[in-house]
Amino acid sequence: MALHYFCRHCGMSLGTIDEKMIGSEQLGFHLLNEEERQEMISYQSTGDIHVKSICHDCHEALHRNPDFHNIDYLIQ
């Protein structure tokens, strides 16, 4: 099982954690409510987990342009 992190706005790969035994508390998943979990975490048929996060570039773009929060995918 591997956890793959991707930017929710541009789709860039942010990294992978390849650990056999890692708990949701170590990852901070326990801090998410049910709606956030369903939006951010998807389980693949291979056993891998995909997590939507935000990359530095998109974070900066959103900070400089708050209207971008209305757009799901920043790279058009």
MMTF fields as JSON, N, C-alpha, C and O atoms, coordinates in Angstrom:
{
  "mmtfVersion": "1.0.0",
  "mmtfProducer": "UNKNOWN",
  "numBonds": 303,
  "numAtoms": 304,
  "numGroups": 76,
  "numChains": 1,
  "numModels": 1,
  "chainsPerModel": [1],
  "groupsPerChain": [76],
  "chainIdList": ["A"],
  "bondAtomList": [4, 2, 8, 6, 12, 10, 16, 14, 20, 18, 24, 22, 28, 26, 32, 30, 36, 34, 40, 38, 44, 42, 48, 46, 52, 50, 56, 54, 60, 58, 64, 62, 68, 66, 72, 70, 76, 74, 80, 78, 84, 82, 88, 86, 92, 90, 96, 94, 100, 98, 104, 102, 108, 106, 112, 110, 116, 114, 120, 118, 124, 122, 128, 126, 132, 130, 136, 134, 140, 138, 144, 142, 148, 146, 152, 150, 156, 154, 160, 158, 164, 162, 168, 166, 172, 170, 176, 174, 180, 178, 184, 182, 188, 186, 192, 190, 196, 194, 200, 198, 204, 202, 208, 206, 212, 210, 216, 214, 220, 218, 224, 222, 228, 226, 232, 230, 236, 234, 240, 238, 244, 242, 248, 246, 252, 250, 256, 254, 260, 258, 264, 262, 268, 266, 272, 270, 276, 274, 280, 278, 284, 282, 288, 286, 292, 290, 296, 294, 300, 298],
  "bondOrderList": [1, 1, 1, 1, 1, 1, 1, 1, 1, 1, 1, 1, 1, 1, 1, 1, 1, 1, 1, 1, 1, 1, 1, 1, 1, 1, 1, 1, 1, 1, 1, 1, 1, 1, 1, 1, 1, 1, 1, 1, 1, 1, 1, 1, 1, 1, 1, 1, 1, 1, 1, 1, 1, 1, 1, 1, 1, 1, 1, 1, 1, 1, 1, 1, 1, 1, 1, 1, 1, 1, 1, 1, 1, 1, 1],
  "groupList": [{"groupName": "MET", "atomNameList": ["N", "CA", "C", "O"], "elementList": ["N", "C", "C", "O"], "formalChargeList": [0, 0, 0, 0], "bondAtomList": [1, 0, 2, 1, 3, 2], "bondOrderList": [1, 1, 2], "singleLetterCode": "M", "chemCompType": "L-PEPTIDE LINKING"}, {"groupName": "ALA", "atomNameList": ["N", "CA", "C", "O"], "elementList": ["N", "C", "C", "O"], "formalChargeList": [0, 0, 0, 0], "bondAtomList": [1, 0, 2, 1, 3, 2], "bondOrderList": [1, 1, 2], "singleLetterCode": "A", "chemCompType": "L-PEPTIDE LINKING"}, {"groupName": "LEU", "atomNameList": ["N", "CA", "C", "O"], "elementList": ["N", "C", "C", "O"], "formalChargeList": [0, 0, 0, 0], "bondAtomList": [1, 0, 2, 1, 3, 2], "bondOrderList": [1, 1, 2], "singleLetterCode": "L", "chemCompType": "L-PEPTIDE LINKING"}, {"groupName": "HIS", "atomNameList": ["N", "CA", "C", "O"], "elementList": ["N", "C", "C", "O"], "formalChargeList": [0, 0, 0, 0], "bondAtomList": [1, 0, 2, 1, 3, 2], "bondOrderList": [1, 1, 2], "singleLetterCode": "H", "chemCompType": "L-PEPTIDE LINKING"}, {"groupName": "TYR", "atomNameList": ["N", "CA", "C", "O"], "elementList": ["N", "C", "C", "O"], "formalChargeList": [0, 0, 0, 0], "bondAtomList": [1, 0, 2, 1, 3, 2], "bondOrderList": [1, 1, 2], "singleLetterCode": "Y", "chemCompType": "L-PEPTIDE LINKING"}, {"groupName": "PHE", "atomNameList": ["N", "CA", "C", "O"], "elementList": ["N", "C", "C", "O"], "formalChargeList": [0, 0, 0, 0], "bondAtomList": [1, 0, 2, 1, 3, 2], "bondOrderList": [1, 1, 2], "singleLetterCode": "F", "chemCompType": "L-PEPTIDE LINKING"}, {"groupName": "CYS", "atomNameList": ["N", "CA", "C", "O"], "elementList": ["N", "C", "C", "O"], "formalChargeList": [0, 0, 0, 0], "bondAtomList": [1, 0, 2, 1, 3, 2], "bondOrderList": [1, 1, 2], "singleLetterCode": "C", "chemCompType": "L-PEPTIDE LINKING"}, {"groupName": "ARG", "atomNameList": ["N", "CA", "C", "O"], "elementList": ["N", "C", "C", "O"], "formalChargeList": [0, 0, 0, 0], "bondAtomList": [1, 0, 2, 1, 3, 2], "bondOrderList": [1, 1, 2], "singleLetterCode": "R", "chemCompType": "L-PEPTIDE LINKING"}, {"groupName": "GLY", "atomNameList": ["N", "CA", "C", "O"], "elementList": ["N", "C", "C", "O"], "formalChargeList": [0, 0, 0, 0], "bondAtomList": [1, 0, 2, 1, 3, 2], "bondOrderList": [1, 1, 2], "singleLetterCode": "G", "chemCompType": "PEPTIDE LINKING"}, {"groupName": "SER", "atomNameList": ["N", "CA", "C", "O"], "elementList": ["N", "C", "C", "O"], "formalChargeList": [0, 0, 0, 0], "bondAtomList": [1, 0, 2, 1, 3, 2], "bondOrderList": [1, 1, 2], "singleLetterCode": "S", "chemCompType": "L-PEPTIDE LINKING"}, {"groupName": "THR", "atomNameList": ["N", "CA", "C", "O"], "elementList": ["N", "C", "C", "O"], "formalChargeList": [0, 0, 0, 0], "bondAtomList": [1, 0, 2, 1, 3, 2], "bondOrderList": [1, 1, 2], "singleLetterCode": "T", "chemCompType": "L-PEPTIDE LINKING"}, {"groupName": "ILE", "atomNameList": ["N", "CA", "C", "O"], "elementList": ["N", "C", "C", "O"], "formalChargeList": [0, 0, 0, 0], "bondAtomList": [1, 0, 2, 1, 3, 2], "bondOrderList": [1, 1, 2], "singleLetterCode": "I", "chemCompType": "L-PEPTIDE LINKING"}, {"groupName": "ASP", "atomNameList": ["N", "CA", "C", "O"], "elementList": ["N", "C", "C", "O"], "formalChargeList": [0, 0, 0, 0], "bondAtomList": [1, 0, 2, 1, 3, 2], "bondOrderList": [1, 1, 2], "singleLetterCode": "D", "chemCompType": "L-PEPTIDE LINKING"}, {"groupName": "GLU", "atomNameList": ["N", "CA", "C", "O"], "elementList": ["N", "C", "C", "O"], "formalChargeList": [0, 0, 0, 0], "bondAtomList": [1, 0, 2, 1, 3, 2], "bondOrderList": [1, 1, 2], "singleLetterCode": "E", "chemCompType": "L-PEPTIDE LINKING"}, {"groupName": "LYS", "atomNameList": ["N", "CA", "C", "O"], "elementList": ["N", "C", "C", "O"], "formalChargeList": [0, 0, 0, 0], "bondAtomList": [1, 0, 2, 1, 3, 2], "bondOrderList": [1, 1, 2], "singleLetterCode": "K", "chemCompType": "L-PEPTIDE LINKING"}, {"groupName": "GLN", "atomNameList": ["N", "CA", "C", "O"], "elementList": ["N", "C", "C", "O"], "formalChargeList": [0, 0, 0, 0], "bondAtomList": [1, 0, 2, 1, 3, 2], "bondOrderList": [1, 1, 2], "singleLetterCode": "Q", "chemCompType": "L-PEPTIDE LINKING"}, {"groupName": "ASN", "atomNameList": ["N", "CA", "C", "O"], "elementList": ["N", "C", "C", "O"], "formalChargeList": [0, 0, 0, 0], "bondAtomList": [1, 0, 2, 1, 3, 2], "bondOrderList": [1, 1, 2], "singleLetterCode": "N", "chemCompType": "L-PEPTIDE LINKING"}, {"groupName": "VAL", "atomNameList": ["N", "CA", "C", "O"], "elementList": ["N", "C", "C", "O"], "formalChargeList": [0, 0, 0, 0], "bondAtomList": [1, 0, 2, 1, 3, 2], "bondOrderList": [1, 1, 2], "singleLetterCode": "V", "chemCompType": "L-PEPTIDE LINKING"}, {"groupName": "PRO", "atomNameList": ["N", "CA", "C", "O"], "elementList": ["N", "C", "C", "O"], "formalChargeList": [0, 0, 0, 0], "bondAtomList": [1, 0, 2, 1, 3, 2], "bondOrderList": [1, 1, 2], "singleLetterCode": "P", "chemCompType": "L-PEPTIDE LINKING"}],
  "groupTypeList": [0, 1, 2, 3, 4, 5, 6, 7, 3, 6, 8, 0, 9, 2, 8, 10, 11, 12, 13, 14, 0, 11, 8, 9, 13, 15, 2, 8, 5, 3, 2, 2, 16, 13, 13, 13, 7, 15, 13, 0, 11, 9, 4, 15, 9, 10, 8, 12, 11, 3, 17, 14, 9, 11, 6, 3, 12, 6, 3, 13, 1, 2, 3, 7, 16, 18, 12, 5, 3, 16, 11, 12, 4, 2, 11, 15],
  "groupIdList": [1, 2, 3, 4, 5, 6, 7, 8, 9, 10, 11, 12, 13, 14, 15, 16, 17, 18, 19, 20, 21, 22, 23, 24, 25, 26, 27, 28, 29, 30, 31, 32, 33, 34, 35, 36, 37, 38, 39, 40, 41, 42, 43, 44, 45, 46, 47, 48, 49, 50, 51, 52, 53, 54, 55, 56, 57, 58, 59, 60, 61, 62, 63, 64, 65, 66, 67, 68, 69, 70, 71, 72, 73, 74, 75, 76],
  "secStructList": [7, 7, 3, 3, 3, 3, 3, 6, 6, 6, 7, 7, 3, 3, 3, 3, 3, 7, 7, 1, 1, 7, 7, 2, 2, 2, 2, 6, 4, 4, 4, 1, 7, 2, 2, 2, 2, 2, 2, 2, 3, 3, 3, 7, 6, 6, 1, 7, 3, 3, 3, 3, 3, 7, 7, 2, 2, 2, 2, 2, 2, 2, 2, 2, 7, 4, 4, 4, 4, 4, 7, 1, 7, 1, 7, 7],
  "xCoordList": [0.838, 0.0, 0.882, 1.84, 0.563, 1.281, 0.267, -0.851, 0.668, -0.148, 0.464, 1.646, -0.34, 0.11, -0.6, -1.829, 0.175, -0.379, -0.326, 0.697, -1.459, -1.578, -2.184, -2.961, -1.83, -2.451, -3.864, -4.078, -4.815, -6.218, -6.522, -7.554, -5.65, -5.921, -5.219, -5.796, -4.0, -3.261, -2.923, -2.486, -3.121, -2.886, -1.438, -1.136, -0.541, 0.87, 1.055, 0.414, 1.938, 2.278, 3.129, 4.127, 2.728, 3.453, 4.352, 5.227, 4.139, 4.994, 4.241, 3.019, 4.994, 4.442, 5.037, 6.229, 4.196, 4.641, 4.393, 3.253, 5.445, 5.328, 5.595, 6.68, 4.594, 4.701, 3.642, 2.496, 4.011, 3.061, 2.121, 0.916, 2.665, 1.879, 1.971, 2.903, 1.01, 0.952, -0.503, -1.41, -0.706, -2.068, -2.604, -1.851, -3.92, -4.561, -4.213, -4.202, -3.932, -3.547, -2.169, -1.934, -1.261, 0.063, -0.038, 0.768, -1.022, -1.212, -2.105, -2.188, -2.758, -3.649, -5.052, -5.859, -5.365, -6.682, -7.782, -8.927, -7.443, -8.443, -8.96, -9.991, -8.242, -8.649, -9.675, -10.265, -9.892, -10.842, -12.238, -12.401, -13.245, -14.607, -14.942, -14.146, -16.108, -16.469, -16.509, -16.054, -17.042, -17.121, -15.722, -15.469, -14.823, -13.445, -12.743, -12.016, -12.948, -12.348, -12.809, -11.995, -14.116, -14.634, -14.126, -13.919, -13.924, -13.442, -11.948, -11.507, -11.174, -9.719, -9.071, -7.973, -9.712, -9.068, -9.845, -11.062, -9.133, -9.778, -8.943, -7.713, -9.631, -8.996, -9.03, -10.091, -7.875, -7.742, -7.887, -7.672, -8.251, -8.43, -7.115, -7.116, -5.992, -4.674, -4.29, -3.292, -5.093, -4.773, -4.107, -3.95, -3.713, -3.098, -4.165, -5.358, -3.708, -4.592, -4.119, -2.929, -5.049, -4.736, -5.3, -6.469, -4.457, -4.838, -4.694, -3.646, -5.76, -5.721, -5.25, -5.777, -4.252, -3.696, -3.554, -4.354, -2.562, -2.326, -0.827, -0.11, -0.361, 1.063, 1.378, 0.476, 2.632, 3.072, 2.622, 2.147, 2.77, 2.414, 0.928, 0.562, 0.077, -1.362, -1.743, -2.623, -1.089, -1.347, -1.037, -1.817, 0.097, 0.474, -0.515, -0.899, -0.929, -1.892, -3.22, -3.818, -3.681, -4.927, -4.786, -5.731, -3.626, -3.386, -3.41, -3.969, -2.804, -2.75, -4.068, -4.378, -4.837, -6.076, -7.212, -7.52, -7.838, -8.891, -10.058, -10.759, -10.282, -11.365, -11.12, -12.06, -9.885, -9.553, -10.192, -10.28, -10.636, -11.264, -12.538, -12.999, -13.108, -14.315, -14.015, -14.935, -12.737, -12.309, -11.761, -10.916, -12.233, -11.761, -10.354, -9.552, -10.042, -8.766, -8.08, -8.55, -6.973, -6.346, -5.632, -5.606, -5.061, -4.352, -5.378, -5.851, -5.717, -6.754, -6.147, -6.866],
  "yCoordList": [-1.176, 0.0, 1.238, 1.324, 2.178, 3.444, 4.578, 4.446, 5.681, 6.884, 7.844, 8.176, 8.281, 9.199, 10.534, 10.598, 11.583, 12.916, 13.686, 13.703, 14.329, 15.122, 16.474, 16.597, 17.484, 18.799, 18.728, 18.271, 19.175, 19.138, 20.148, 20.044, 21.124, 22.189, 21.998, 22.31, 21.5, 21.357, 19.907, 19.608, 19.002, 17.581, 17.128, 15.953, 18.043, 17.685, 16.68, 16.78, 15.718, 14.759, 15.458, 16.102, 15.328, 15.976, 15.004, 15.421, 13.722, 12.743, 11.484, 11.405, 10.508, 9.201, 8.728, 8.897, 8.136, 7.477, 5.999, 5.579, 5.214, 3.778, 3.042, 2.507, 3.031, 2.385, 1.314, 1.524, 0.183, -0.909, -0.622, -0.856, -0.127, 0.086, 1.552, 1.95, 2.337, 3.73, 4.046, 3.722, 4.674, 4.932, 6.275, 7.188, 6.375, 7.619, 8.769, 9.928, 8.465, 9.519, 10.072, 11.27, 9.231, 9.706, 10.628, 11.544, 10.382, 11.172, 12.388, 13.268, 12.442, 13.554, 13.377, 14.304, 12.203, 11.967, 12.029, 12.357, 11.721, 11.732, 13.147, 13.313, 14.162, 15.546, 16.012, 17.082, 15.216, 15.564, 15.082, 14.023, 15.873, 15.377, 14.463, 14.335, 13.829, 12.835, 13.439, 12.814, 14.63, 15.293, 15.567, 15.349, 16.042, 16.308, 15.016, 14.996, 13.95, 12.659, 12.191, 11.754, 12.281, 11.83, 12.688, 12.195, 13.969, 14.878, 14.706, 14.84, 14.411, 14.427, 13.058, 12.977, 11.993, 10.682, 9.717, 9.582, 9.048, 8.011, 6.743, 6.787, 5.622, 4.323, 3.62, 3.477, 3.185, 2.548, 1.034, 0.472, 0.383, -1.075, -1.805, -2.971, -1.121, -1.714, -1.711, -2.318, -1.018, -0.893, 0.429, 0.782, 1.166, 2.476, 3.498, 3.306, 4.565, 5.649, 6.924, 7.239, 7.659, 8.943, 10.043, 10.011, 11.013, 12.104, 13.411, 13.691, 14.205, 15.519, 16.534, 16.613, 17.31, 18.351, 19.607, 19.821, 20.44, 21.636, 21.872, 21.779, 22.178, 22.438, 23.904, 24.731, 24.191, 25.532, 26.571, 27.645, 26.253, 27.21, 27.555, 28.725, 26.553, 26.807, 27.545, 28.405, 27.211, 27.92, 29.401, 30.252, 29.708, 31.103, 31.795, 32.939, 31.11, 31.689, 31.986, 33.036, 31.083, 31.301, 32.436, 33.193, 32.551, 33.614, 34.979, 35.939, 35.059, 36.33, 36.647, 37.815, 35.626, 35.793, 35.023, 33.911, 35.578, 34.857, 34.415, 33.464, 35.075, 34.674, 33.286, 32.635, 32.833, 31.514, 30.391, 29.261, 30.676, 29.643, 29.105, 28.018, 29.86, 29.428, 28.473, 27.93, 28.263, 27.416, 26.108, 26.121, 24.973, 23.673, 23.367, 22.812, 23.721, 23.36, 24.63, 25.263, 25.014, 26.31, 26.373, 27.431, 25.281, 25.267, 24.973, 23.843, 25.97, 25.823, 25.43, 25.262],
  "zCoordList": [0.0, 0.0, 0.0, 0.768, -0.846, -0.893, -0.857, -1.355, -0.267, -0.266, -1.276, -1.193, -2.217, -3.253, -3.051, -3.033, -2.902, -2.708, -4.02, -4.705, -4.366, -5.579, -5.247, -4.3, -6.023, -5.863, -6.418, -7.541, -5.636, -6.053, -7.138, -7.801, -7.339, -8.305, -9.638, -10.68, -9.636, -10.898, -11.221, -12.333, -10.262, -10.502, -10.346, -10.552, -9.985, -9.834, -8.696, -7.65, -8.921, -7.883, -6.83, -7.153, -5.573, -4.475, -3.727, -2.968, -3.936, -3.277, -2.928, -3.056, -2.487, -2.15, -0.839, -0.582, -0.019, 1.206, 0.99, 0.786, 1.032, 0.798, 2.103, 2.327, 2.942, 4.254, 4.37, 3.975, 4.9, 5.091, 6.273, 6.182, 7.353, 8.557, 8.977, 9.675, 8.55, 8.96, 9.286, 8.519, 10.415, 10.875, 10.434, 10.095, 10.444, 10.03, 10.98, 10.564, 12.234, 13.176, 12.84, 12.998, 12.383, 11.975, 10.761, 10.6, 9.92, 8.705, 8.935, 8.078, 10.065, 10.368, 9.822, 9.893, 9.276, 8.708, 9.77, 9.459, 10.998, 12.068, 12.358, 13.01, 11.872, 12.081, 11.05, 11.203, 10.002, 8.951, 9.322, 9.928, 8.951, 9.133, 7.96, 7.029, 7.995, 6.98, 5.576, 4.617, 5.455, 4.148, 3.59, 2.405, 4.444, 4.011, 3.607, 2.613, 4.355, 4.004, 2.632, 1.819, 2.369, 1.081, -0.062, -1.171, 0.204, -0.83, -1.099, -2.24, -0.068, -0.188, -0.375, -0.927, 0.065, 0.089, -0.796, -0.665, -1.696, -2.507, -2.436, -2.452, -2.358, -2.228, -3.579, -4.186, -4.042, -5.351, -5.223, -4.15, -6.318, -6.302, -6.051, -5.658, -6.277, -6.038, -4.563, -4.173, -3.738, -2.321, -2.001, -0.832, -3.038, -2.824, -2.426, -2.662, -1.828, -1.414, -2.096, -2.072, -2.704, -3.317, -2.43, -2.047, -2.111, -1.235, -2.003, -2.585, -1.997, -2.633, -1.614, -0.504, -2.002, -1.15, -1.995, -2.906, -1.72, -2.52, -2.616, -1.621, -3.815, -4.013, -3.671, -3.537, -3.54, -3.174, -4.202, -3.833, -5.484, -6.531, -6.503, -6.609, -6.363, -6.316, -5.034, -5.046, -3.946, -2.688, -2.845, -2.419, -3.455, -3.681, -4.611, -4.369, -5.67, -6.613, -5.924, -6.161, -5.084, -4.346, -3.34, -3.117, -2.742, -1.775, -2.468, -1.938, -3.646, -4.386, -5.089, -5.326, -5.422, -6.188, -5.524, -5.95, -4.5, -3.775, -4.663, -4.315, -5.788, -6.694, -7.283, -7.74, -7.278, -7.813, -6.995, -7.476, -5.776, -4.953, -5.595, -5.247, -6.53, -7.231, -8.378, -8.989, -8.674, -9.788, -9.237, -8.342, -9.761, -9.282, -9.763, -9.012, -11.003, -11.608, -12.087, -13.033, -11.45, -11.728, -13.07, -13.699, -13.518, -14.793, -15.878, -16.0, -16.653, -17.692, -19.011, -19.996]
}
